Amino acid sequence: MIMRIDKFLKVSRIIKRRTVAKELVNQERIILNNKVAKSSSPINIGDIISVQFGNKILTIKVKNIIDTTKKSDAETMYSIVNEQYKNINE
């Protein structure tokens, strides 16, 4: 199954709204497999996604792709690889 990255971020509840996910992509704050992602970029199982939220960078690995999920099932879609905080004073 293939899913757009903006929809995956919403369904997996990493980002609450798809429009916000699209904005982050347009600001080049989402990296898919070491490349800047587009909102229409397809994701596959095993892909690595890095999302920059303000001073936090969350890196995840896609484990499962599901069209719709309950909140309890959303966490089964990915595993956290790294969670890094940037120093604001840099």
N, C-alpha and C positions, 0 to 999 in steps of 0.2 A: 504494500500500500504506500502511496506517495501522498504527502501532505505539504502544503506551503508552510514556511517557517513561521509566519505571523499567526496562522491558525494553530500550529503546534504550541506556540508559547501561550496562547490563550487557553486552549483545551487542557493543557498540562498545569494551568494555573500559576505559571511562573510570572506572567503578566496578566492583569485582570481583564483588560479590554484589547480587542484586536486592533483598534485604531491607535492605541498607545504603542502596541508592538510595531505597527507600521511606522509611527513617528520615530521610534528608536532605530529602526532599520534605515530610514531616510537620513538620520543623523550619523550613520555609520558607527553605531554603538553595539551592533550585533555582528559577531564573527562566526562563520560557519566553516569548519575544517580549514582554519587559518586563512580564510578569504573573507573580505567584507561581503555580507549577505545583502540580497535584495528581498523585498517582501514576498516576491513570488518564488524565491529559491526553494526547490524541493528538498525535503529531508528524508533520510533513510535511517534504518536501525543501525547503530554504531557510529553515527555522526557526532562530532564534538561541536557544541555551541557555547560561545562566550557572550555574556550579556553584561554591559556596563551600566550600572545604576549609580549615578552620582559618584561616590567614592568607593563603591563596591563592585568587584568583578566576579560574576558567578559563572563557572565553567561546568557544563553538564554533558553527559553522554546519553544519547537517545537509546532507550531499551525497548520501547514498545510504541506503536502508533495506533491510536484509537480515535475514531471520529468524534464521539461524545463520551464523557466520563462523569461519574459522580466524584465528589470531592475526595472520597477515600481511595478511589482508583487512580486519581491523577498522579499520585506519587510513584506509581508503578511504571509510568511512561519514561522516566529518566532516573539517572543516578548522578549525584553531585561528585564531580571530579576535584574541583578546587573552589574555594571561596576566599577571595583576597580583598583586603581593604587597602586603599591607597591613602597615603598621608596627605592631608589637606594642605599642609604648609609647603609642599614641593612645588 
